[in-house]
């Protein structure tokens, strides 16, 4: 028998779960500043595989792991090479990419990290006030 509304002999589709499972959405926007900076970086480089954008993506994933919005994992498993294993050439390329981005990009990233810390402290404060 065919299913309701489906022609006889039609192939059935069975969904497959994601490889790494599901993870909670960032409803409180704890990592939103880093995400916004990443999207701005992608727009700025027109979607190119830029080192500065990759580093921002790395910070975003770290933010999600720190706040238990995704499972802890190594950066190598998430597609990022370890910087200490890159050798001197890799470090020089990373430094050059940072210089190209300018100091304002590094300052923005530092400001975003500080904003994330502040948001986390505010959330913890709200949680403790709610418990009391």
Rosetta blueprint (number, residue, H / E / L):
1 X L
2 X L
3 X L
4 X L
5 X L
6 X L
7 X L
8 X L
9 X L
10 X L
11 X L
12 X L
13 X L
14 X L
15 X L
16 X L
17 X L
18 X L
19 X L
20 X L
21 X L
22 X L
23 X L
24 X L
25 X L
26 X L
27 X L
28 X L
29 X L
30 X L
31 X L
32 X H
33 X H
34 X H
35 X H
36 X H
37 X H
38 X H
39 X H
40 X H
41 X H
42 X H
43 X H
44 X H
45 X L
46 X L
47 X L
48 X L
49 X L
50 X L
51 X H
52 X H
53 X H
54 X H
55 X H
56 X H
57 X H
58 X H
59 X H
60 X H
61 X H
62 X H
63 X H
64 X H
65 X H
66 X H
67 X L
68 X L
69 X L
70 X L
71 X L
72 X L
73 X L
74 X L
75 X L
76 X L
77 X L
78 X L
79 X L
80 X L
81 X L
82 X L
83 X L
84 X H
85 X H
86 X H
87 X H
88 X H
89 X H
90 X H
91 X H
92 X H
93 X H
94 X H
95 X H
96 X H
97 X H
98 X H
99 X H
100 X H
101 X H
102 X L
103 X H
104 X H
105 X H
106 X H
107 X H
108 X H
109 X H
110 X H
111 X H
112 X H
113 X H
114 X H
115 X H
116 X H
117 X H
118 X H
119 X H
120 X H
121 X H
122 X H
123 X H
124 X H
125 X H
126 X H
127 X H
128 X H
129 X H
130 X H
131 X H
132 X L
